[in-house]
Amino acid sequence: MRIKSALAAAAVVALAAACGSGGGGGSSSSAPSEPVKINFLSLAWQKESVAANKQLVDEWNKANPNIQVTYVQGSWDNVNDQLVTQFTGGTAPDVIHNDSPALSGFATDGYLLDLKDKLPAELKSDIPQAAWDTVTFDGGKGEQGIYGVPFLQESQVIIANKKLLEASKVRVPTADNPWTWDEFSEAAKKMTKDGAFGVAWPMKSPVNKTLNLALTYGGTFFQTAEGKTTVKVGPEEREVLQRIHDQLYKDKSADPAALGQGTADPLPAFYKGKFAMLPAGVFLRQQVAEQAPDGFEWVTLPGPKGTTAQQGAVSQTLSIAQDSKHADEAMKFIAFFLNGPNQAKLAKGDWLLPTSQSAAADPAMTTQDNGWDVATASAKNLVVAPFLKVNGFDEWKNKVATPVLQEFYANKITIDEVAKRLVDEGNKVLERYQR
């Protein structure tokens, strides 16, 4: 999931959490006349999203005078470093906003409360099992626990220039009938004319995009046998890698100028018609909606399908600190904050997908405006990304996979070299985490 650049983290430093070194999961022992006080660390950063978060906290506080929630603004840029300090110091917030990959380590270290026996039935049943899988980990006790409530997810879609799409006369894909990768490649070739490219692949940070799309051919990049996890790069993993490479250097339908760019960097060229399609996370629709020049028409298309339409899922989550003195009250707040109507508000504010099935049916999530119907429909293809549960994945991603994939997409190494380096160098990294 994207890292939000964003709001200053000064407020995080001042977190004065009302959760001492209590016993994880108890109710308040305050006198009846004293309201329970809960701190909620939010990482919302977009203007609409911050407003939605604060509005819901205000609603809760007005309706629950005996359980008062304090909104604390945090930042994705440094949240995990801050939390390590606060967990070890016994000052962590009661309710913690984060993303699912970060939960495993905190759960193993005993900093997060296992929520499986605290989840209200209505909340549990409203969120599909595939989303719960993203927050289910071995908490270091030899049994699986649930260490967060997943509420927002991201999928990959294709944002397309409507004029160039229609001029190409290709079949327009739908959520129920997406393009195959072959159709996508053919469409990109047909849109490559008159000085415009069919597609742009910004690959400054290539790993998550590549690995998530690789799942459309069953590519997992990791395998576990007899308790040991190793890297694998077989035919399934190579498929999407080769197809993107072919668009760049065989078909010449992909704009090479975008390769070294971040996700949003190609947008000015997109608005000028330099290329027709931009594969991106659903959140990028917001920038297009807000920044596209007058008269520029665009549409959201589903991502291409291989042997499956599956994509890897990462969830934004709300967790409860193990040391919170008010875990029961914290769960009541979470159940309110993440009910169906409220998830729809949060998803709309963040331009992401709600995990709640009732939220996904909300008219705001199914309108054709700004491609919400296509974006929301893509959630059904999200599955837990296997690589995000691999111990050592972050180091493998940063030190091995990122430079290797950047070299491959720049046509400096072959796909066989990619496979060898990802496996050989990657297994050396993983080995250190499995001793």
N, C-alpha and C positions, 0 to 999 in steps of 0.2 A: 504494500500500500504506500501511497506517496508520502513523503516526509513533508510536513507543512513548514514552510519557511515562515516565518511569520511574526506572530506577535512576540513582543519582548517578553523575556522570561523573568523579569524583575520580580513580578508578583509571586513567582514560585518560591523564591528564596524566603519569602516572608510567611510561608505556610505555617500556621500555628495550629496544628491539628489537635482536635479534642480526642485523641486516641492514645492514651498512655500505654503501658505495658500490660494491659488487661488480658483476659483470657480468651480472646477470639471467639466471638459468637454469642456472648451473653447480652441480655437486655440491660437497659439503663437501671442504675441504682439511685438515680436522682430522686429528690423529694417530689411528690406529685405537683407541687406548685412551680417547679423548675423545669423548663422545657429541655428536652434532650437536644444537644447541639451536635450536628454532623457537618464535617467539611467535605465538600465535593470538588475534587480536582478535575477541571474540564480542559480538554485540549482543542476545543472548537476554536477556529481561527478566522474563518470567513465571516464577513459582517452579518449575513443572514443567519448563519449557524450560531454565532455568539448570541444574537438576539433571541433565537428560538430557545437556546439553553437557558438563558436568564429568565425568559418569560415562564418557562415550565417550573423553574425553581421558585419564582414568585407565586405562581399558582399553588404549588405545594405548600409553601409557608403560610399562605392565607387560609388554606383549608385544614392545616395541621398545626395549630398553635403550640402543641406539646412536643413536636418534633421539628426543629428549625434547622434548615440546611443553609450553609454558607457557601456561595459560589466562589471558587478560587481559580483564577486564570493561570493555566500552564502553557508550555510550548512543546511541540513535538521535537524541537531541536535539541533539547537537553533533558527530557523528562526522565529517562531511565537512570541517568547519573544522579539526578535529584532524588529519585525514589530510593536508590541504594543508600544514600546518606540518611534519608528520613526513616527508612526501615531499620537501619542499624541503630539510629538514635531514638527509636520509639516515637517518632513524631509524624508518621505517615498519615495522609488523609484517610478518612473512613471509606469513602467511595472514590475509586480511581479509574479515570478514563485512560485507555491505552490501546494497543493493537495486539492481536492474538500471538504473533511470534514472540513478543516480550514476556508473555505470561509463564512460559515453561520454566525458565530459569528462576523467576521469583517464586513460583509454586514449589519447585524443588528445594529452594532455600528456606521454605517455611514462612514466607512473608505474606502469602495470600490465603484467604479462607476458602476451603472447599465448599462450594455452594449447592452441591447436589441434593442435600437434605433440606435446603432452605428455599428452593425455588417454588413459587406458587404454581399450581397446576395450570392455570390459565396462561401464564407467561411461558411456561415450559412447552405447552402444546402449540402455542402460536408460532414458535420458531422451529423451522425444520431441523431434523437431526443432522443434516450436512453442515449446518451452521454451528450446532453444538459441538460437532467433531473438531472444529477449529479451536475450541477452548478446553478440550478434554485432554488432560495430561496425567502422567504418573507423577504425583506430587512428592516422590521420594519415599513413599511408604509402601511401595509395591502394589498399589491399587490405583485405578483411574479415578480422577476427581474432575469436577467442573470448576474452573478458576476464574470465570468471567461470564457475563451475559453478552453474547454477540448481538450487535444492533445495526451496524452499517457495514456494507461490503462494496467492493469495486469489481467491475468486470471490464474487459476490453471490447470496444466497439470500433466502428469505422466512421469517422466524420467525413462527409463527402460534399464537394461543391455540386450543388443541384444542377446548375447549368451544364457543367461538363459531364456529369453523370447522364443526364437526359440526352445530350448530344451524341454520346457513345452508342446509344440504342441497345445497351446490354440489359439483361434481365435485372430488375431491381430486387434484391433479396429482401425477405421478410423474416420476422422472428421465427415463424413456423417453417420457413423454407430458405435458410441462409445459403450463401454461396459455398460451394466446395472450394478448397484451396486452388484447384484447377480453374474453376470459374473466376475466382478472385484474380488469379494471374492473367487470365485472358482479358478480364475487364481492365486491369491496369495497362495491358498492352494497347487495348483499343483507345484508352484515354491518353496515351502518350503520342501527342501530335501537336503541331503548330507551336513548338517550343515549350510545351507543358509536359510534365511527367505524370504518370498515372497515380503514383503513390510516393509518400515520403516516410522513411523509417528513422526517426531520431533515436540514435543508439549510444548517446553519451553514457547512459546507465542501462546496459542491455540485458542484464541477467533476469530480473523478474519478468519483463515482457517476453523474453525468449522462453523461459521455463514454463510460464503460464500457458503460452500458446502451444508449446510442445505437448501439453496434455491432450490436444486435439488428435494426436496420433498415439496416445498412451505413453508418451515419453516422460519418465519420472526422474531420470538422472541419478537416482540412488537406489540401492538394493540392500536389504538386510537379511543375513543368513547366520544362524547360530549366534544371534545377539550382536553380530558385528555388521556395521554399515559401511558400504564402499560405494564409490562413484561408478556409474555405468553410462556409457555412451554407445548405444547400439543403433540399429536401424530406426527405431521409434524416436529416439532422441535427435537423430540427424535430420529427420524429415523436414521440420520447419526451418531449421538452420539453413539447409540447402535451398529451400524454396525462397527464403528472403534473399540469400546470396545470389540466386539465379535472377531475381528481379533486378538486382543491382548491376550484375555483370554479364549475364546472358541475354535477358530480355531488354535490359537497359530501360526498364519502365519505372524504376525507382530513382528518385532524385538524390545523387550522391552528396549534394550540399548539406543535406539534413543529417548525415551520419553522426557527426560529432556534436549534435545539438541535444539539448534537453527536451522534454516532452512538449512544452509550449513554445519553444523557440521558433519552430517553422511557421507559426500562425501568420506573421506578416506576409510571407511568401504565399501561403495558402489563400489569403484574402485577395492577392494579386493574380491568382490563377496560375501560379508557377507549377502547381501539381494539383491533382483532383481529389486524392483521398489521403486521410491521415489516421492510421490506427492509433488508438489512444484509450486511456482510462475514461470511464463515463464522466468523471468530474470535469474533464476539459471542456465539456459542453458549456459550462458556465462562462468561461472566458470568451468562447466564440459568440455566445448570446449577447454578452455585454460589450464586446470590442469590435465585432465585425462591422465594416463600413455599411452605410445605408445602401440598400439595394442588393447586398450580397445574400444569396439564398443558400442554405445548407441543410443537409439531412443527416440523421443518425441511422447507420446500417448495422446489422448484427455482425459479429466477427465471423471469419471463415470456419468451415467445418472440415475436419479430416475424417478419421474413422469414427469420431465422436465430436460433439460440440462442447465437451467439457473444458472448463478453465479452472485454474487454481484460485482458491479463495483465501483472502486474509480478512479478518473481521476487526472492526473497532469494537471495543469492549468496555464494560463497567465491571470492576472487581471490588471486593471488600478486603481491607487489610486484616490480616490474621489477628493483630493486636487491638482491633477496634473494640471499644467497650459497648458499642451500640450496633452490633451487627444485625439484630432483628429489625431495628428501626431503619437501618441503612437498606436492607432488602425491601422493606415496604416502599421506601423512596424510589429505589430502582424499578420496582414493579410498576409504579405510577409513571415514572419518567420514560419507560420503554414500552408502555402499552401501545396498541395499534395506532390510534390517532396521533399520539405524541411521536412515535417513530416516523410517521409520515411527515410531520413537521420537521424533524431533525434531518431526514433524508433530503427533503426539499431544500433545506438550508445549506446542506453540504454537497448537494448534487451527486449523492451516492445512492445505493440501493438499500432499502430496509430489509432486515431479515424477517421481520414479522409478516406472516401471511395476510393478516387483516390489513396491515399498512400497505402492502403491495396492491391490494384491491381498491385502495383509496383513489377517487377520481384524480387527485393531484398527481398520482404516480402512474396513471394510465392514459393521460392526455397525450395527443400527438405533438403538442407544443414542445419545442426544444428536444424532441425525441424521447420524452419520458416513457412512452409506451414501449419502444424498442429497448431502452435501457433496463426498465423494470423486468421485461420478459427475459432478459439475459440472465437474471438471477437464478433461474431454474437450472442453468448449466454449471453453476459454481459447485465445486467439490473441494474438500480440504486438500491444500497443496502438500503432497508428501514431503517435499524438500524442506518445508518450514518446520518439520518436527525432527530434523536431523541435527544432532548436537555437533556444533562446529560449522553449521551452514553459513553463518555470517562471515566467518574468516575465509571459508572457501569462496564465497561470493566476492568478497572484496579483494583478496590477494591472488586468487587464481582465475575464477570465471570471468570477472570483469575485464582484465587485460587481455585474456585469451579471446573472448568473443569480440572485443573491440578490434583486435588484429585480424580476426577472420572476416568481419564485416568490412574492414578496410582492404580486404583482398591481399593481405600480407602473408597469410599462412593457409594451408589446405585444411579441409575438414578432417582428414586423417590426423593431422598435427593437433587440431582442436581436441579430438577424442583422446589422443595420447596424453596431452598435457593436463586436460581436465581430470583424467583418471590418475595418472602418475603423481602429479603435484597435489591433486585433491586428496588422494588417499593418505598422503603424508600429513596433511592438515587434520583429517578426521582421526587418524591414529592417535594423535595427542589427546583427543577428547574421549577416547575409549579405553584408556589404560586403567 
